[in-house]
Amino acid sequence: MKKYEFHPEIKGVDKAFYAYGKTYGELFENACLAMTNAMLDLETVEPKIKERLTVKAPYVEELLANVLAEIVFLKDTKQLVFNFFDVRDFKNKPNGCEVTLVMKGEKMDHKKHHIRWEVKEVSYLNYGIQKTKEGYQAAMAVDLSIH
């Protein structure tokens, strides 16, 4: 199963991609990889720093959007970029969802990490998660900053 793929032909969004996973945990890991790969080359990031991230939301779609928004927030505010995501705990209950991830990466170095797309935010246009024969698929879109 492929982890993710970009879809430039979706109208109304700056960049769009699909992520896949056999479980919600794998789906979240692959969506995080796709988001980071949209911003910069994953191969240039070294696992020097380890961060733990716990996010809560009322439902799974919002939980994934919030996790992806945190990745953008960490890049923009703390200059941290990641290329490894491991879902340690995932709870999907009627009263809300929660995920805990361990992420590995490093401080942003503009000589080493060349920005592909400056992601501004996760867009809810064409966004969603659906069950498939193989597991789950998430359709995601991001808005880009124009410089």
VEXDRENKOL-86227 format. One record per atom (N, C-alpha, C): residue number from 1; residue in three letters; atom name; x, y, z. Coordinates in steps of 0.05 Angstrom, whole numbers, plus 32768, in hexadecimal, padded with zeros to 4 digits. Example, Ala and Ser with C-alpha at 12.3 -4.5 7.8 and 13.67 -1.06 7.14 Angstrom:
BEGIN
1;ala;N;8108;7F8E;809C
1;ala;CA;80F6;7FA6;809C
1;ala;C;8108;7FBE;809C
2;ser;N;8101;7FD3;808E
2;ser;CA;8111;7FEB;808F
2;ser;C;8102;8001;809D
***
This chain:
BEGIN
1;met;N;8011;7FE8;8000
1;met;CA;8000;8000;8000
1;met;C;8012;8019;8000
2;lys;N;800C;802B;7FED
2;lys;CA;801B;8044;7FED
2;lys;C;8014;8055;8006
3;lys;N;8026;8066;800E
3;lys;CA;8022;8076;8026
3;lys;C;8012;808F;8020
4;tyr;N;8018;809C;800A
4;tyr;CA;800A;80B4;8002
4;tyr;C;8010;80BB;7FE5
5;glu;N;8000;80CD;7FDA
5;glu;CA;8005;80D7;7FBF
5;glu;C;7FF9;80F3;7FBD
6;phe;N;8006;8104;7FAD
6;phe;CA;7FFD;811F;7FA8
6;phe;C;7FEB;8120;7F90
7;his;N;7FD7;8131;7F91
7;his;CA;7FC3;8134;7F7C
7;his;C;7FC0;8152;7F75
8;pro;N;7FD0;815B;7F62
8;pro;CA;7FCF;8178;7F5B
8;pro;C;7FB6;8180;7F4B
9;glu;N;7FA7;816D;7F41
9;glu;CA;7F90;8174;7F30
9;glu;C;7F76;817A;7F3F
10;ile;N;7F76;8179;7F5A
10;ile;CA;7F5E;817F;7F69
10;ile;C;7F5A;819D;7F69
11;lys;N;7F43;81A6;7F5E
11;lys;CA;7F3E;81C3;7F5C
11;lys;C;7F36;81CF;7F76
12;gly;N;7F3D;81E9;7F7A
12;gly;CA;7F35;81F8;7F91
12;gly;C;7F48;81F6;7FA8
13;val;N;7F5E;81E7;7FA6
13;val;CA;7F72;81E5;7FBB
13;val;C;7F8D;81EA;7FAF
14;asp;N;7FA0;81F3;7FC1
14;asp;CA;7FBB;81F8;7FB7
14;asp;C;7FCA;81DE;7FB2
15;lys;N;7FC9;81CC;7FC6
15;lys;CA;7FD6;81B1;7FC3
15;lys;C;7FC4;819D;7FD1
16;ala;N;7FC2;8185;7FC5
16;ala;CA;7FB1;8171;7FD0
16;ala;C;7FC0;8156;7FD0
17;phe;N;7FBA;8145;7FE3
17;phe;CA;7FC6;812A;7FE3
17;phe;C;7FB3;8117;7FF2
18;tyr;N;7FB8;80FD;7FEC
18;tyr;CA;7FAB;80E7;7FF9
18;tyr;C;7FBF;80D9;800A
19;ala;N;7FB7;80D0;8022
19;ala;CA;7FC8;80BF;8032
19;ala;C;7FB8;80A5;8037
20;tyr;N;7FC7;808F;803C
20;tyr;CA;7FBA;8075;803F
20;tyr;C;7FC5;8067;8057
21;gly;N;7FB5;8055;8063
21;gly;CA;7FBF;8045;8079
21;gly;C;7FAC;802E;807F
22;lys;N;7FB7;8018;8088
22;lys;CA;7FA7;8001;8090
22;lys;C;7F97;8007;80A9
23;thr;N;7FA2;8018;80BA
23;thr;CA;7F96;8020;80D4
23;thr;C;7F95;803F;80D5
24;tyr;N;7F86;804A;80E8
24;tyr;CA;7F87;8067;80EB
24;tyr;C;7FA3;8070;80F2
25;gly;N;7FB1;8061;8103
25;gly;CA;7FCC;8068;810A
25;gly;C;7FDE;806A;80F2
26;glu;N;7FDE;8056;80E1
26;glu;CA;7FEE;8057;80C8
26;glu;C;7FE6;806E;80B6
27;leu;N;7FCC;8073;80B4
27;leu;CA;7FC2;8089;80A4
27;leu;C;7FCD;80A3;80AE
28;phe;N;7FCC;80A8;80C8
28;phe;CA;7FD7;80C0;80D4
28;phe;C;7FF4;80C3;80CF
29;glu;N;8004;80AE;80D2
29;glu;CA;8020;80AF;80CD
29;glu;C;8026;80B7;80B0
30;asn;N;8018;80AA;809D
30;asn;CA;801C;80B0;8081
30;asn;C;8013;80CC;8079
31;ala;N;7FFD;80D5;8085
31;ala;CA;7FF4;80F1;8080
31;ala;C;8009;8105;808A
32;cys;N;8015;80FF;80A1
32;cys;CA;802A;8111;80AB
32;cys;C;8042;8111;8099
33;leu;N;8049;80FA;808E
33;leu;CA;805F;80F9;807B
33;leu;C;8059;8109;8062
34;ala;N;8040;8106;8058
34;ala;CA;8038;8115;8040
34;ala;C;8039;8133;8045
35;met;N;802F;813C;805C
35;met;CA;802F;8158;8063
35;met;C;804C;8163;8063
36;thr;N;805E;8154;8071
36;thr;CA;807A;815D;8072
36;thr;C;8087;815D;8057
37;asn;N;8081;8148;8047
37;asn;CA;808C;8146;802C
37;asn;C;8082;815C;801A
38;ala;N;806A;8166;801F
38;ala;CA;8060;817D;8010
38;ala;C;8070;8196;8016
39;met;N;807A;8198;802F
39;met;CA;8089;81B0;8037
39;met;C;80A6;81AE;802F
40;leu;N;80B3;8197;8031
40;leu;CA;80CF;8194;802B
40;leu;C;80D6;8177;8025
41;asp;N;80EE;8172;801D
41;asp;CA;80F7;8157;8016
41;asp;C;80FC;8147;8030
42;leu;N;80ED;8131;8034
42;leu;CA;80F0;8121;804C
42;leu;C;810D;8116;804F
43;glu;N;811A;8111;8039
43;glu;CA;8135;8105;803A
43;glu;C;8149;8117;8047
44;thr;N;8144;8131;8048
44;thr;CA;8157;8144;8053
44;thr;C;8155;8147;8071
45;val;N;8140;813B;807D
45;val;CA;813B;813E;809A
45;val;C;8148;8127;80A9
46;glu;N;8157;812D;80BD
46;glu;CA;8164;8119;80CE
46;glu;C;8155;8117;80E9
47;pro;N;8153;80FE;80F4
47;pro;CA;8144;80FA;810D
47;pro;C;8155;8101;8126
48;lys;N;815A;811B;8129
48;lys;CA;816B;8124;8140
48;lys;C;815B;812C;8158
49;ile;N;8142;8134;8155
49;ile;CA;8131;813D;816A
49;ile;C;8118;812B;816B
50;lys;N;810F;8125;8183
50;lys;CA;80F7;8114;8187
50;lys;C;80E2;8126;8196
51;glu;N;80CB;8127;818A
51;glu;CA;80B5;8137;8196
51;glu;C;809C;8124;8199
52;arg;N;808D;8129;81AE
52;arg;CA;8075;811A;81B3
52;arg;C;805D;812D;81AF
53;leu;N;8049;8125;81A0
53;leu;CA;8032;8136;819A
53;leu;C;8019;8127;81A1
54;thr;N;8008;8133;81B1
54;thr;CA;7FED;8128;81B7
54;thr;C;7FD8;813C;81AF
55;val;N;7FC5;8133;819F
55;val;CA;7FB0;8145;8194
55;val;C;7F95;8138;8199
56;lys;N;7F81;8148;81A0
56;lys;CA;7F66;813F;81A4
56;lys;C;7F53;814D;8191
57;ala;N;7F3D;8140;818A
57;ala;CA;7F28;814D;8179
57;ala;C;7F0E;813D;817C
58;pro;N;7EF8;8149;8175
58;pro;CA;7EDF;813A;8177
58;pro;C;7EDB;8123;8164
59;tyr;N;7EE8;8124;814D
59;tyr;CA;7EE6;810E;8139
59;tyr;C;7F00;810B;812A
60;val;N;7F03;80F4;811C
60;val;CA;7F1C;80EC;8110
60;val;C;7F26;8100;80FA
61;glu;N;7F14;810A;80E9
61;glu;CA;7F1C;811C;80D4
61;glu;C;7F28;8136;80E0
62;glu;N;7F1B;8140;80F5
62;glu;CA;7F26;8158;8101
62;glu;C;7F40;8152;8110
63;leu;N;7F43;813B;811B
63;leu;CA;7F5B;8133;8128
63;leu;C;7F73;8133;8115
64;leu;N;7F6F;8127;80FD
64;leu;CA;7F85;8127;80EA
64;leu;C;7F8B;8143;80E1
65;ala;N;7F77;8154;80DC
65;ala;CA;7F7D;816F;80D4
65;ala;C;7F8C;817E;80E9
66;asn;N;7F85;8179;8102
66;asn;CA;7F94;8186;8119
66;asn;C;7FB1;817D;811B
67;val;N;7FB5;8163;8116
67;val;CA;7FD1;8159;8117
67;val;C;7FE1;8165;8101
68;leu;N;7FD6;8167;80E9
68;leu;CA;7FE5;8173;80D2
68;leu;C;7FEA;8190;80D7
69;ala;N;7FD6;819E;80E3
69;ala;CA;7FDA;81BA;80EA
69;ala;C;7FF0;81BE;80FF
70;glu;N;7FF3;81AB;8111
70;glu;CA;8009;81AC;8125
70;glu;C;8024;81A9;8118
71;ile;N;8026;8198;8104
71;ile;CA;803F;8195;80F5
71;ile;C;8047;81AF;80E8
72;val;N;8034;81BD;80DC
72;val;CA;803A;81D7;80CF
72;val;C;8041;81EB;80E5
73;phe;N;8032;81EB;80FB
73;phe;CA;8037;81FD;8112
73;phe;C;8054;81FA;811D
74;leu;N;805C;81E1;8121
74;leu;CA;8077;81DB;812B
74;leu;C;808D;81E5;8118
75;lys;N;8088;81E2;80FE
75;lys;CA;809B;81EC;80EB
75;lys;C;809D;820B;80EC
76;asp;N;8086;8217;80ED
76;asp;CA;8085;8234;80EC
76;asp;C;808E;8242;8105
77;thr;N;8088;8236;811D
77;thr;CA;808E;8244;8136
77;thr;C;80A7;823A;8143
78;lys;N;80AD;8220;8142
78;lys;CA;80C5;8216;814F
78;lys;C;80DB;820D;813B
79;gln;N;80D4;8211;8121
79;gln;CA;80E7;8209;810C
79;gln;C;80EF;81EC;810E
80;leu;N;80DB;81DA;8114
80;leu;CA;80DF;81BD;8115
80;leu;C;80D2;81B0;80FE
81;val;N;80E2;819D;80F1
81;val;CA;80D7;818D;80DB
81;val;C;80DC;8170;80E2
82;phe;N;80CA;815F;80D8
82;phe;CA;80CB;8142;80DF
82;phe;C;80C9;8131;80C7
83;asn;N;80D5;8119;80C9
83;asn;CA;80D2;8105;80B3
83;asn;C;80CB;80EA;80BE
84;phe;N;80C5;80E8;80D8
84;phe;CA;80BE;80CF;80E4
84;phe;C;80A6;80D4;80F7
85;phe;N;8091;80C4;80F3
85;phe;CA;8079;80C7;8103
85;phe;C;8070;80AB;810C
86;asp;N;806C;80A8;8126
86;asp;CA;8064;808E;8131
86;asp;C;804C;8093;8143
87;val;N;8035;8089;813B
87;val;CA;801D;808B;814C
87;val;C;801F;8077;8163
88;arg;N;8021;8082;817B
88;arg;CA;8024;8071;8193
88;arg;C;8009;806A;81A0
89;asp;N;7FF5;807B;819C
89;asp;CA;7FDB;8076;81A8
89;asp;C;7FC6;8084;8197
90;phe;N;7FB1;8075;8191
90;phe;CA;7F9B;8081;8181
90;phe;C;7F81;8078;818E
91;lys;N;7F70;808B;8196
91;lys;CA;7F56;8086;81A2
91;lys;C;7F40;8092;8191
92;asn;N;7F2D;8082;8189
92;asn;CA;7F16;808C;8179
92;asn;C;7EFD;8083;8188
93;lys;N;7EF3;8095;8199
93;lys;CA;7EDC;808F;81AA
93;lys;C;7EC5;80A2;81A3
94;pro;N;7EAD;809A;81AA
94;pro;CA;7E95;80AB;81A3
94;pro;C;7E97;80C7;81AF
95;asn;N;7EA6;80CB;81C5
95;asn;CA;7EA8;80E5;81D1
95;asn;C;7EC1;80F5;81C8
96;gly;N;7ECF;80EA;81B4
96;gly;CA;7EE6;80F8;81A9
96;gly;C;7EFE;80E6;81A3
97;cys;N;7F11;80F2;8195
97;cys;CA;7F28;80E3;818C
97;cys;C;7F42;80EF;8197
98;glu;N;7F56;80DF;8199
98;glu;CA;7F70;80E8;81A2
98;glu;C;7F86;80D8;8195
99;val;N;7F9C;80E5;818E
99;val;CA;7FB3;80D7;8183
99;val;C;7FCC;80E2;8190
100;thr;N;7FDF;80D0;8195
100;thr;CA;7FF9;80D7;819F
100;thr;C;800E;80CD;818B
101;leu;N;801F;80DF;8182
101;leu;CA;8034;80D7;816F
101;leu;C;804F;80DE;817A
102;val;N;8062;80CE;8172
102;val;CA;807E;80D5;8177
102;val;C;8089;80DC;815C
103;met;N;8096;80F4;815A
103;met;CA;80A0;80FE;8141
103;met;C;80BE;8103;8144
104;lys;N;80CD;80FD;812F
104;lys;CA;80EA;8101;812F
104;lys;C;80F1;8113;8118
105;gly;N;8103;8126;811D
105;gly;CA;810C;8138;8109
105;gly;C;8122;814A;8113
106;glu;N;8123;8163;810A
106;glu;CA;8138;8175;8112
106;glu;C;812F;8192;810E
107;lys;N;8140;81A4;8117
107;lys;CA;813B;81C1;8113
107;lys;C;813E;81C7;80F5
108;met;N;812D;81D9;80EC
108;met;CA;812E;81E1;80D0
108;met;C;8148;81EF;80CA
109;asp;N;8155;81E7;80B4
109;asp;CA;816E;81F3;80AB
109;asp;C;8169;81FA;808E
110;his;N;8166;8214;8088
110;his;CA;815F;821C;806D
110;his;C;8174;8216;8058
111;lys;N;818D;8211;8061
111;lys;CA;81A1;8208;804E
111;lys;C;819D;81EB;8046
112;lys;N;8192;81DC;8058
112;lys;CA;818E;81BF;8054
112;lys;C;8172;81B8;804B
113;his;N;815E;81C5;8057
113;his;CA;8142;81BF;8052
113;his;C;8136;81D4;8040
114;his;N;8134;81CE;8026
114;his;CA;8128;81E0;8013
114;his;C;810A;81DD;8012
115;ile;N;80FC;81F3;8018
115;ile;CA;80DF;81F3;8019
115;ile;C;80D4;81EE;7FFD
116;arg;N;80C3;81D9;7FFA
116;arg;CA;80B5;81D4;7FE0
116;arg;C;809D;81E7;7FDE
117;trp;N;808B;81E4;7FF2
117;trp;CA;8073;81F4;7FF3
117;trp;C;8070;81FE;8010
118;glu;N;806A;8218;8012
118;glu;CA;8066;8224;802C
118;glu;C;8049;8220;8034
119;val;N;8044;820B;8044
119;val;CA;8029;8204;804C
119;val;C;801F;8218;8061
120;lys;N;8008;8224;805C
120;lys;CA;7FFC;8237;806E
120;lys;C;7FE9;8229;8082
121;glu;N;7FD8;8217;8077
121;glu;CA;7FC4;8209;8087
121;glu;C;7FB8;81F2;8079
122;val;N;7FAB;81E0;8089
122;val;CA;7F9C;81CA;807E
122;val;C;7F81;81D5;8075
123;ser;N;7F79;81CE;805D
123;ser;CA;7F60;81D7;8052
123;ser;C;7F4B;81C1;8056
124;tyr;N;7F32;81C9;805B
124;tyr;CA;7F1D;81B5;805E
124;tyr;C;7F0E;81B0;8043
125;leu;N;7F17;81BD;802E
125;leu;CA;7F0C;81B8;8013
125;leu;C;7F16;819D;8009
126;asn;N;7F05;818C;8001
126;asn;CA;7F0C;8171;7FF7
126;asn;C;7F1A;8160;800C
127;tyr;N;7F13;8165;8025
127;tyr;CA;7F21;8157;803C
127;tyr;C;7F0F;8142;8047
128;gly;N;7F1A;812B;804E
128;gly;CA;7F0B;8116;805B
128;gly;C;7F1A;80FC;805E
129;ile;N;7F0F;80EA;806E
129;ile;CA;7F1A;80CF;8072
129;ile;C;7F05;80BB;806B
130;gln;N;7F0C;80A7;805C
130;gln;CA;7EF9;8092;8056
130;gln;C;7F05;8076;805A
131;lys;N;7EF4;8063;8060
131;lys;CA;7EFC;8047;8063
131;lys;C;7EFF;803C;8047
132;thr;N;7F14;802C;8042
132;thr;CA;7F18;801E;8029
132;thr;C;7F1B;8000;802E
133;lys;N;7F1E;7FF1;8018
133;lys;CA;7F22;7FD4;801B
133;lys;C;7F3C;7FCE;802A
134;glu;N;7F50;7FDF;8026
134;glu;CA;7F6B;7FDC;8031
134;glu;C;7F6E;7FE8;804D
135;gly;N;7F5C;7FFA;8054
135;gly;CA;7F5E;8008;806E
135;gly;C;7F50;8023;806D
136;tyr;N;7F60;8039;806B
136;tyr;CA;7F56;8054;806B
136;tyr;C;7F64;8065;8057
137;gln;N;7F56;8079;804D
137;gln;CA;7F61;808D;803A
137;gln;C;7F59;80A8;8044
138;ala;N;7F6C;80BB;8045
138;ala;CA;7F66;80D6;804C
138;ala;C;7F6C;80E8;8034
139;ala;N;7F59;80F9;802D
139;ala;CA;7F5D;810D;8019
139;ala;C;7F62;8127;8027
140;met;N;7F78;8134;8021
140;met;CA;7F81;814C;8030
140;met;C;7F89;8161;801C
141;ala;N;7F85;817A;8024
141;ala;CA;7F8E;8191;8014
141;ala;C;7F9B;81A5;8026
142;val;N;7FAD;81B5;801A
142;val;CA;7FBA;81CA;802A
142;val;C;7FB9;81E4;801A
143;asp;N;7FB8;81FA;8028
143;asp;CA;7FBB;8214;801C
143;asp;C;7FD8;821D;801F
144;leu;N;7FE2;822A;800B
144;leu;CA;7FFE;8232;800B
144;leu;C;8001;8250;800E
145;ser;N;8017;8258;801B
145;ser;CA;801D;8275;801D
145;ser;C;802A;827D;8003
146;ile;N;8024;8294;7FFA
146;ile;CA;8030;829F;7FE1
146;ile;C;8045;82B4;7FEA
147;his;N;805D;82B0;7FE0
147;his;CA;8073;82C3;7FE7
147;his;C;8079;82D4;7FCF
***
